[in-house]
C-alpha cells in the first residue's frame, strides 16, 4: 500500500480521495429515476462511490434491490444510496473496450 495526499495505491489500482454527498430526498429520487430508466433501456451505468473516503468505480447493470434501504445490486455488489457520489451512463467506446477485454480473457 502506497499513500499519497490525494490517492492511495492498493493492488496496483489508484483510489482518489473524495467526500460523500448528503443523500437528500431529491437526490435519491433523481438516482432512482436514472436506475429505473437504465433497467427499462437495459443499459449499463457507472457508479462512482465514496468508500472509506476514497473513490471507487463500479460498472454494470443495476437492479433495484431494496427501496426502503435505498440500495441497488450491481455486479453482485450491494450499493447503498449514501455511498453514491455520481451515476453516469457508459459511452459506446467504453462498452466496446469492455467487450474486447472479455474476448481477451476468453482466449486464455
C-alpha atoms as one frame of an Amber mdcrd trajectory, in Angstrom:
protein
   0.000   0.000   0.000   1.393   3.354  -1.053  -0.220   6.507   0.348  -0.139
   9.925  -1.281  -2.048  13.033  -0.157  -4.672  12.735  -2.909  -4.757   8.987
  -3.582  -3.735   5.570  -2.290  -2.451   2.666  -4.402  -3.766  -0.783  -3.460
  -3.089  -3.782  -5.655  -1.835  -1.582  -8.484  -5.040   0.494  -8.610  -5.325
   4.163  -7.665  -8.110   5.230  -5.323  -8.647   9.003  -5.185  -9.836  10.857
  -2.088 -13.431  12.044  -2.174 -16.245  13.020   0.147 -19.701  11.514   0.173
 -22.535  13.947  -0.563 -25.546  14.187   1.707 -28.337  11.925   0.457 -31.395
  14.169   0.304 -34.825  13.006  -0.789 -34.483  14.873  -4.115 -31.039  13.383
  -4.787 -32.312   9.873  -4.025 -35.319  10.341  -6.340 -33.010  11.500  -9.155
 -30.691   8.496  -8.695 -33.667   6.133  -8.505 -35.136   7.521 -11.745 -31.819
   7.093 -13.599 -31.547   3.490 -12.361 -35.161   2.676 -13.249 -34.694   4.170
 -16.740 -31.497   2.154 -17.262 -33.381  -1.020 -16.279 -36.059  -0.225 -18.868
 -33.413   0.603 -21.518 -31.269  -2.411 -20.487 -28.268  -0.084 -20.229 -25.170
  -0.246 -18.059 -24.300   2.508 -15.620 -21.120   3.656 -13.948 -21.434   4.332
 -10.215 -18.781   6.474  -8.530 -18.797   5.573  -4.840 -17.217   7.003  -1.723
 -15.900   4.061   0.301 -13.737   4.887   3.307 -13.249   8.454   1.978 -11.787
   7.068  -1.276 -13.432   6.930  -4.695 -14.349   3.563  -6.210 -15.971   2.981
  -9.611 -18.457   0.153 -10.193 -19.815  -0.530 -13.692 -22.694  -2.779 -14.643
 -26.427  -3.213 -14.994 -28.184  -2.102 -11.832 -31.241  -3.730 -10.336 -33.465
  -2.065  -7.771 -32.675  -4.123  -4.702 -34.426  -2.522  -1.765 -36.250   0.794
  -1.954 -36.709   1.146   1.804 -32.967   0.658   2.456 -32.082   2.761  -0.614
 -29.751   0.208  -2.141 -29.057  -1.329  -5.559 -27.500  -4.559  -6.739 -24.748
  -4.062  -9.343 -22.472  -6.946 -10.412 -23.209  -8.985  -7.262 -22.473  -5.973
  -5.057 -24.938  -4.051  -2.922 -24.533  -0.293  -3.343 -26.070   1.920  -0.698
 -27.508   5.271  -1.751 -25.403   7.114   0.824 -22.185   5.853  -0.890 -23.067
   7.206  -4.355 -21.122  10.262  -5.492 -22.194  10.159  -9.169 -24.089   7.982
 -11.650 -23.135   8.064 -15.343 -24.217   6.249 -18.479 -21.395   4.318 -20.143
 -20.229   5.580 -23.532 -20.307   3.303 -26.573 -16.489   3.284 -26.632 -16.416
   2.032 -23.011 -18.750  -0.815 -23.941 -16.585  -1.810 -26.922 -13.414  -1.781
 -24.784 -15.151  -3.924 -22.179 -16.197  -6.459 -24.838 -12.635  -6.567 -26.211
 -11.291  -7.198 -22.707 -13.804 -10.017 -22.196 -12.790 -11.580 -25.514  -9.125
 -11.339 -24.476  -9.829 -13.321 -21.299 -11.974 -15.842 -23.207  -8.965 -16.502
 -25.423  -6.959 -17.790 -22.455
